[in-house]
Amino acid sequence: MSKSLRRIVTGHNSAGQAVIQSDGVPERIRKLSGPGPTFFEVWNTRETPARIDRSGGEPVEEGIQLLPPKNGTRIRVLDFPPEPQGAAAIDAATALRHFAEIGAASVSTGASGNARHPHMHRTQSIDYGIILEGEITLIVDEGETVVRAGDIVIQRGTNHSWANRSGRNCRVAFILIDGQFVDGLR
């Protein structure tokens, strides 16, 4: 069971003084089907530089979207439950459905015949993953490593997956920044 997450948003009053605009749980929280993670959508921006106004809120978004907005950013926290026995053997169609739930079927690469994990995927973004609690295994095309609380992963548009083999929850904060492949990496 995922524990709660608190989001504090600041803004400005009519005199330009800093105020606490909101303080509570994120407005969008969603548990994916099956043994999937719980998404706590914290905030997103739609442009760079980001718009800073007096009291505007988070740009409206429907559902959960894996990718950051074009020219924007996204911060979310994910709770990864322990991966059940045999999870690495799910079929490609099931893995693809999980990505479709978060608007990202096109990033799934787990259906390829040589994928190291069914949830392998690749996004055109820079993702900072900060492990807040627990541990999780980062799987890439050639290798894997266990990351633990306090570790930070910088994902640079690489094909990867996450597997929680620890037997307990793992909580990760992700900051996603829209990117663009160069040097023939598309």
C-alpha positions in Angstrom: 0.0 0.0 0.0 1.4 3.4 -1.0 1.8 5.9 1.7 0.6 9.5 1.1 2.6 12.2 -0.5 2.4 15.9 0.4 2.6 18.7 -2.3 3.1 22.3 -1.3 2.7 24.9 -4.0 3.7 28.5 -3.6 2.6 31.6 -5.4 2.1 35.4 -5.0 -0.7 37.5 -3.6 -2.0 40.7 -5.3 0.8 42.7 -3.6 3.5 40.3 -5.0 4.2 38.7 -1.6 5.0 35.0 -1.5 2.2 32.8 -0.2 1.4 29.1 0.2 -1.1 28.5 -2.6 -1.9 24.9 -1.7 -0.8 22.2 0.7 -2.1 18.7 0.4 -1.9 15.5 -1.7 -1.3 15.8 -5.4 -4.6 16.0 -7.3 -3.8 13.1 -9.7 -2.8 9.8 -8.1 -3.3 6.5 -10.1 -2.4 2.9 -9.5 -1.7 1.1 -12.7 -3.4 -2.3 -13.3 -1.9 -5.5 -12.1 1.3 -5.3 -10.1 2.1 -1.9 -11.7 3.4 1.2 -9.9 1.3 4.0 -8.3 1.8 7.4 -10.0 1.7 10.6 -7.9 1.6 13.4 -10.5 3.2 16.3 -8.7 3.5 19.1 -11.3 4.2 19.8 -15.0 5.2 22.8 -17.1 4.4 23.5 -20.7 7.3 25.7 -21.9 10.9 26.7 -21.3 11.5 29.1 -19.7 8.6 28.1 -17.4 5.8 30.6 -16.8 5.9 32.1 -13.3 2.7 34.0 -12.6 1.0 35.2 -9.4 -1.4 32.4 -8.6 -1.8 30.1 -11.7 -2.1 26.4 -11.1 -0.6 23.4 -12.7 -1.6 23.2 -16.4 -4.6 20.9 -16.8 -4.0 17.4 -17.9 -6.2 14.4 -18.3 -5.1 11.1 -16.9 -1.5 10.0 -16.5 1.0 10.8 -19.2 4.4 9.1 -19.0 6.2 11.7 -21.2 6.9 15.3 -20.2 5.0 17.9 -22.3 6.8 19.1 -25.4 9.3 21.8 -24.3 8.2 21.2 -20.7 8.9 19.3 -17.6 7.2 16.9 -15.3 7.8 15.8 -11.7 6.2 12.7 -10.3 6.8 10.2 -7.6 6.3 6.5 -8.3 5.8 3.7 -5.8 7.1 0.5 -7.3 5.7 -2.6 -5.4 7.8 -5.7 -5.3 7.8 -7.4 -8.7 5.8 -10.6 -8.4 7.3 -14.0 -9.2 7.3 -14.5 -13.0 6.7 -10.8 -13.8 9.7 -10.7 -16.2 7.9 -13.4 -18.3 4.7 -11.5 -19.1 3.8 -11.4 -22.7 4.5 -8.4 -25.0 0.8 -7.5 -25.4 0.3 -7.2 -21.7 3.4 -5.0 -21.3 2.2 -2.8 -24.2 -1.2 -2.4 -22.5 0.5 -1.1 -19.4 2.3 1.6 -21.4 -1.0 2.4 -23.2 -2.5 3.1 -19.8 -0.1 6.1 -19.4 -0.4 7.4 -23.0 3.0 5.9 -24.1 2.5 2.7 -26.1 4.9 4.1 -28.7 7.9 4.1 -26.2 7.6 0.4 -25.4 10.5 -1.7 -26.7 9.8 -4.8 -24.6 8.1 -6.6 -27.5 11.4 -6.9 -29.4 12.8 -10.4 -29.5 15.9 -9.5 -27.5 14.4 -7.3 -24.8 15.9 -7.9 -21.3 12.6 -7.2 -19.6 9.0 -6.8 -20.9 8.7 -3.2 -19.6 11.8 -2.0 -21.5 11.1 1.5 -22.9 12.9 4.5 -24.4 11.7 8.1 -24.1 13.1 11.3 -25.8 13.8 13.0 -22.5 16.3 13.5 -19.7 15.0 11.9 -16.6 16.5 12.4 -13.1 15.4 9.5 -10.9 16.0 10.1 -7.1 15.6 7.0 -5.0 13.7 8.1 -1.9 13.2 4.7 -0.2 13.9 1.1 -0.8 15.9 -0.3 -3.8 15.2 -1.1 -7.4 17.1 -2.6 -10.3 17.8 -0.4 -13.3 18.0 -2.6 -16.4 19.6 -1.3 -19.7 20.5 -3.1 -23.0 23.9 -4.1 -21.7 23.8 -4.4 -17.9 21.9 -3.7 -14.8 22.6 -2.1 -11.4 20.8 -2.0 -8.1 20.0 1.6 -6.9 19.2 2.4 -3.3 17.8 5.3 -1.2 19.9 8.3 -1.8 21.1 7.3 -5.3 20.3 9.4 -8.3 20.0 8.0 -11.9 20.3 10.3 -14.9 18.5 8.7 -17.8 19.6 10.2 -21.1 17.0 8.8 -23.6 18.3 5.2 -23.1 16.3 2.0 -23.4 15.6 0.8 -19.9 13.3 -0.9 -17.4 12.9 -1.0 -13.6 12.5 -4.2 -11.6 11.8 -4.2 -7.9 13.3 -7.5 -6.7 13.7 -6.3 -3.1 10.5 -7.7 -1.6 9.4 -4.2 -0.3 8.2 -0.9 -1.8 10.5 1.4 -3.6 9.7 5.1 -3.9 11.4 7.2 -6.7 11.0 10.8 -7.5 11.4 11.5 -11.3 12.0 14.9 -12.9 11.5 14.6 -16.6 12.7 17.2 -19.1 11.6 17.1 -22.8 14.6 16.3 -25.0 15.6 15.7 -28.6 17.7 12.9 -30.0 20.8 13.9 -32.0 23.8 12.1 -33.5 21.5 9.5 -35.2 20.1 8.2 -31.9 16.5 8.3 -33.0 
